[in-house]
Amino acid sequence: MRPVLHCDDMVTRTDALGSPFLGSPFEWLWDPRAAFPGLDLGPAGPAATPVASPFDAPDSAAIGAAPDEAVLEWLQQQLQQDPAQPFQALTAAALIGLLIDYLANDMHQRDNAQPRHVGQLPPQRFSGGATPTSWGSGGAPSGGSGPAPSAPTAAPAANLPPGEGLQGLDVQVIGDSLMVGAKGDTEAALRGAGADSVSIDAAGGRAINGSGSGHHVSPAEIRAMAEASGADVLVLELGSNHNDYERFVPETMDALATLNPPPTVVWVNTQTQRPGNSSYGQSYYDGNAAINDVIAREAAARPNMFVADWSSIAGGPGINGGDGLHLSGAGNDAMARLILDTIVAARG
């Protein structure tokens, strides 16, 4: 006998089972007789023949997966020993399960609510001499102030004239807010390697879409920009702002293929490693990984398309700014060097 708080009138009362549900619409949760009025509980005391719990199966089957007959038989035995205890335990377990499921769903919703478009956040720059780090296939840092990571191992089928570095090449770069931050470093690196001309068009929040409205670009607009610049090499740093890239990557490459000659395309893929300080949920980086798969698949089928593997660098120490996606000063430098090395490798 103990006092409990009644859930309807919030007054203290005493009942035999100590239930907070008695007298409420949820009384059946605590009183087994209300839930299973057909059960013959018989006199209190141990059952004559013990019945194994249907929940102790070798495969740890869930309660909902146990056969109804086995559950009722086991409940009847337990209730004969103590009509309150087993059903109270089951009720408590069910309530705990509902609470865990609610918390899991809440965390999932918060994760998915993270911002998807990165252009609204200004790029970050750090001081203090941070150096770019290349991340190897094992996910651990493989270098600090050494050379930039090696460019992709694709067959050099680019339609580029022979030459040292970028000498004699016209380069067009189209990017989003990451390139807004890396524009100065990228232009300096490409011109320093001998490029005849470098044109960079970058805008925060940019993605590829069908119409090219606002700051976005369409495949047709990308083609027109490449044609107007007369670019030998077109660098696309697009993908961090999510859209239907399963559609727009091949559409973009198809549009560029109509130019005569088509440019060599260097597509910078997206960050997949999530730093601990990131403002973006893991689902955002998972979306980036899916976009990278599309880019890689398309490059494998097109001899004039090369991938600048930014995903192997981004997320490493010193590369990202305060939001875990935009770049520090060292990240801007690493982006520029990656683009330069990929173009040199494509030239063969």
MORA-V737318 format. One record per pair of residues at least 6 apart in sequence whose ideal C-beta (glycine too) atoms are under 6 Angstrom apart, sorted by the first residue. I is the first residue (numbers start at 1). J is the second residue. If there is no record, write none. Layout:
i=I j=J
i=I j=J
This chain:
i=1 j=14
i=2 j=18
i=3 j=12
i=3 j=14
i=4 j=18
i=4 j=20
i=6 j=13
i=7 j=20
i=7 j=24
i=8 j=24
i=15 j=22
i=17 j=84
i=19 j=30
i=21 j=27
i=21 j=29
i=21 j=30
i=27 j=34
i=28 j=34
i=28 j=35
i=29 j=91
i=32 j=79
i=32 j=87
i=39 j=76
i=41 j=79
i=41 j=80
i=42 j=80
i=46 j=81
i=47 j=77
i=47 j=80
i=51 j=73
i=51 j=74
i=51 j=77
i=53 j=74
i=54 j=66
i=54 j=70
i=54 j=71
i=54 j=74
i=78 j=86
i=111 j=281
i=111 j=283
i=112 j=283
i=114 j=280
i=114 j=281
i=114 j=284
i=116 j=242
i=117 j=205
i=117 j=241
i=118 j=177
i=118 j=240
i=118 j=325
i=119 j=176
i=119 j=177
i=119 j=204
i=119 j=205
i=121 j=323
i=123 j=180
i=123 j=181
i=123 j=326
i=123 j=327
i=124 j=321
i=124 j=322
i=124 j=326
i=125 j=329
i=126 j=328
i=126 j=329
i=130 j=318
i=130 j=328
i=130 j=330
i=131 j=144
i=131 j=145
i=131 j=330
i=132 j=330
i=132 j=334
i=133 j=141
i=133 j=144
i=133 j=316
i=133 j=317
i=134 j=142
i=134 j=143
i=134 j=149
i=134 j=313
i=135 j=312
i=135 j=316
i=136 j=142
i=141 j=316
i=148 j=337
i=148 j=338
i=148 j=341
i=149 j=312
i=151 j=341
i=151 j=342
i=151 j=345
i=152 j=306
i=152 j=307
i=154 j=306
i=156 j=348
i=157 j=303
i=158 j=264
i=158 j=304
i=158 j=346
i=159 j=261
i=160 j=232
i=160 j=264
i=160 j=347
i=161 j=168
i=165 j=193
i=165 j=194
i=166 j=190
i=166 j=193
i=166 j=194
i=166 j=195
i=167 j=194
i=168 j=196
i=169 j=195
i=169 j=232
i=169 j=233
i=170 j=196
i=170 j=197
i=170 j=230
i=170 j=231
i=170 j=232
i=171 j=190
i=171 j=195
i=171 j=198
i=171 j=233
i=172 j=199
i=172 j=226
i=172 j=229
i=172 j=231
i=172 j=234
i=173 j=200
i=173 j=235
i=174 j=201
i=174 j=236
i=175 j=202
i=175 j=237
i=176 j=206
i=176 j=240
i=176 j=241
i=177 j=204
i=179 j=202
i=179 j=237
i=180 j=202
i=180 j=204
i=181 j=327
i=181 j=332
i=182 j=332
i=182 j=335
i=182 j=336
i=183 j=200
i=183 j=202
i=185 j=332
i=185 j=333
i=185 j=336
i=186 j=336
i=187 j=198
i=187 j=200
i=189 j=336
i=189 j=340
i=190 j=198
i=191 j=198
i=193 j=340
i=199 j=229
i=203 j=215
i=205 j=215
i=205 j=241
i=206 j=215
i=206 j=216
i=207 j=216
i=207 j=241
i=207 j=243
i=208 j=217
i=208 j=238
i=208 j=248
i=209 j=216
i=209 j=243
i=210 j=218
i=211 j=218
i=212 j=218
i=212 j=221
i=219 j=251
i=219 j=252
i=219 j=255
i=220 j=255
i=222 j=252
i=223 j=255
i=223 j=256
i=226 j=234
i=226 j=263
i=227 j=259
i=231 j=263
i=233 j=264
i=233 j=343
i=234 j=263
i=234 j=265
i=235 j=266
i=235 j=339
i=236 j=267
i=237 j=268
i=239 j=270
i=239 j=291
i=240 j=270
i=242 j=287
i=245 j=291
i=245 j=294
i=246 j=294
i=249 j=294
i=249 j=295
i=249 j=298
i=250 j=298
i=253 j=298
i=253 j=302
i=256 j=262
i=262 j=304
i=264 j=304
i=264 j=346
i=265 j=305
i=266 j=306
i=266 j=308
i=266 j=342
i=266 j=343
i=267 j=295
i=267 j=307
i=268 j=308
i=268 j=310
i=269 j=292
i=269 j=295
i=269 j=307
i=269 j=310
i=269 j=311
i=270 j=288
i=270 j=291
i=270 j=292
i=271 j=288
i=271 j=314
i=271 j=315
i=272 j=285
i=272 j=288
i=272 j=289
i=272 j=311
i=273 j=315
i=274 j=282
i=274 j=285
i=275 j=315
i=275 j=320
i=275 j=324
i=277 j=324
i=278 j=324
i=279 j=323
i=279 j=324
i=280 j=325
i=292 j=311
i=295 j=307
i=299 j=305
i=299 j=307
i=306 j=342
i=306 j=346
i=308 j=338
i=308 j=339
i=308 j=342
i=313 j=334
i=318 j=330
i=319 j=331
i=320 j=331
i=321 j=328
